[in-house]
Every structure is written in structure tokens, then in C-alpha cells.
Amino acid sequence: MMAVTLALGATLAAAAPPTIGGPAGTQGLAPARRLTPPGPSVGGCSVFPGTNAWNTDVSGFPLHPRSATTIAKIQSVGGDFLHPDFGSNPDYGIPYVVVPPTQPLVPITYTAYGDESDPGPFPVPLDAPVEGGAGSTGDRHVLVVQEGSCELFELYVARRSGAGWSADSGARWNLVTGDLRPIGWTSADAAGLPILPGLVRFDEVAAGSVRHAIRVTFAQTQRGFVLPATHFASSRTDPDLPPMGLRLRLRADYDLSAMTGQARVIAEAMKTYGLLVADNGSNWFFQGAPDPRWDDDDLGQLKQIPGTAFEVVDTGPVRTS
């Protein structure tokens, strides 16, 4: 099936339902914005082009007309403050591994969503780190970046199986082009999005800036998605619930002057690149890769930021197919 490439600012020939997505005539229209620095990279590979939605500066994008009601709806569900869902504990966060071009390919067996998954074999090491640890009963994501080919391989509910892996679903991403999943397809994430581009990583924070949107979850979502998401994961039709792919940003007037260290770098990124809804989960939990160098007390400052400090950005219409 043909892949789709989309950066924020592209227009789509599709009718928009009367939900989050902006007034008629404005969907997909990006405002003028300053030139942005080079995007993030992993393993010598750019993580999608600089114009990709994940790497787009949305600080100047228009406020969505449903912003206030959507934030109020999210807050009414519970979990009122930000929560960094990662830290120094290796079992807390979503790990990834970088492998060489010569990494052996292994078979991948799908157990649930094979019809919406990319077929193996994948260059996934048999000892690749699993989200939550080897004994985890959770999402068990496995993320692999291959040097040279600059491809990203992601698995959901991954388990060792013989000489390879089994997984509920899996996706292969071209980090050079940033092609989307086919519309309607899931990935290793509910929204049909890649996971790695939305993770906060220690190396980028230590370098002083996070130059991409950050993956976030909410307890209740809408039956719909906003590109670059390609899949919904809810039967709820309440137009005030966040759809998959919704973009939120920390308000420009929210005072960060008392915030320091790692937390300050991450909070500044939330003003510039924002959060991107990728899955159902605890309210305002945002994800990063585990690293022993994280200062958990420092990251704890982010737990003081309320959900009411955020606003919804208008990046396009909600789709249901």
C-alpha cells in the first residue's frame, strides 16, 4: 500500500467532521514561522526531516477554537498535572537500541494486528531491551534504529519467540522520508505513530534542547485522529475528548523562571514543539527513554505543571477514516 508523507502545513482533500480540527478554510494552513535548527538524530540518522510534523515548531500556530473545552474535559477525567513517565530506573520509560548495518535479520510473528503490520524479518537483537523489563506484563515495546539504512523498527507486546520475536503489531519507519502509515492503520502505538521520535532522550536534554514534539497519553480519547496519526483507539464520540494526533503546547505565558536543569529544557520544548497524543493511558503522562543519568528529583519539577497550563493547537481536521 502506498505510504503517505505529510508535514504540518500540507493540505488534504478530505471532508472534516465538526470536531477538533479548526474552522472551515483553515485546516492544514501553517502560519509563517522562523527557521528552525536541525532536527533530532539517533545513531547518525536524522529522526525524520526538519519539516516533519514531529519536528515542527508550533509556537506560532493558531489556538484551536475548542481548546478551553478540550482542556477542561481532559481535567475532568482525572490526573491534573504533568507526569514524566521515565527516569533513571531502567524499567521506567521506553528503551531503544541502535544496531549496525550488519545486524542479523530475525523472523517476526504477529499475534493480533498482522494485517496492519509490516512483515519481518527485522534486525532486532534477541537481547533487545523491552519496555518494563523482561518480566513486564505491559505494552512491552521494543524499538530498534539501524545505522546506515536509517530505518526504525518498532514492536508492540514483543516477546522472544524461537530464533526471533512475536508481537501483537509492528512497524518499519524510514527516518529519511518520514512516510506515514497507510490511513486507518495502527503501528506499535495506538495512534499509528512512531514512538521513538516522541521520546525525551537524555543526550538531547544534556545538549540543551529537545527539538521535537513529545509523546503523551490520556485516559479517554475520541474516535478520530489528526494527521500525522493514522488510527483511533476509542469508541467515544464526544467532540471535546482529544483525538489521536492532537497537538498541545505549554502556554507561552506560563512562568518557567523558577524551573531548573533537565526539567527546564523539557518544559521549554513543550512551549515550542508541544505534546502529541499517541495512546490511551494515564492523563498527562509523557514518555522518555530510561537513562541512569536522569536526575529524578530534577524531573519531579515537571509534576508541578498543571494540565490547565496547556492549550490545544490547530493542526488540521479530525478524521475517522
Secondary structure, DSSP 8 states (H G I E B T S, - for coil): ---B---TT--------SSSS-STTTTT------------EETTEESS-TTSGGG---TTS-B-TTHHHHHHHHHHHS--B-EEE--SSTTSS---EEE-TT---B-EEESS-GGGS----B---TT---TT-TT--S---EEEEETTTTEEEEEES-EEETTEEEESEEEEEETTT--B--TT---SSTTS--SGGG-B-HHHHHTT---S-EEEEESS--S-B-TT----------TTS--BT-EEEE-TTS--TT--HHHHHHHHHHHHT-EEEEEE-STTEEEB---TT--HHHHGGGGG-BGGGEEEE--S--B--
